[in-house]
Amino acid sequence: MNLCRRKNKSTDSFEEWMEEFIDSRRTVYPSVYARRSLCYLFCNQPDRALYDGMIAQEVFPDWPTAFYLQSVALYIQIKYDHLILLIL
């Protein structure tokens, strides 16, 4: 069963929990955004992964992991856009 594609109450509650967790923290840790970015990559949501990678970079500008996650997300987006153009 693919948990990423499954839209149900538990998926929505996880996203709400993550937002609450991020909003309630005084100190923002880039690893939280990096981990969520990785989850988005596994769920084939590169636009959301890119956004979280960019936030991780804002929090910790010289962190190589943030750059890596952004590059993977961009690669997936470009690859997907290229495939769409080939189909059309």
Buried (B, 14 or more C-beta within 10 A) or exposed (E): EEEEEEEEEEBEEEEEEBEEEBEEEEEBEBEBBBBBBBBBBEBEBBEBBBBBBBBBBEBBEEBEBBBBBBEBBBEBBEEEEEEEEEEE
